[in-house]
Amino acid sequence: QLAGFGAGHINVVVFTSGRGTPTGSAIMPTIKVSTNTPMYSSIPDLIDLDAGTIADGVETLAQVGDRIFTEIIEVANGRLTKAELGGHHEFALSRMYNTVIK
C-alpha cells in the first residue's frame, strides 16, 4: 500500500498501529502512531507518537490531533521518523489485477 501512496504523490504517511507493526517506507516518511500507551511504552524506538493518551484520559482527541499535525509538519520539513532512524524501508508492489501466465 505504501508504494501505491508514493505513486499517488503522497509525501508523508501517518500509520496507526495497535500492535506495533514496524512499518516504514523507502519512498516516503512514515509516522507511526500507537493506539494504546502500553504498546508505545514497550517499543518507543518504533513508534513516533502515542495516541493512547486519549483512551487513558490524559489528552483529548483535539490535543492528540494537534500533536499529529505538528509531527507531520516537522517530518515534512526534514525531521526523521523512527522508521527512518531505525532503517525500516519495506517496499512491496501489490497486484492490481489477476495475472494469468500462459
ABEGO torsion letter per residue (X at the ends): XAAAAAAAGBABBBBBBAAGBBBBBAABBBBBBBABAAAAAABAAABABBAAAAAAGABBAAAAAAAAAAAAAAAAAGBBBAAAAAGBBBBBBBBABBBBBX
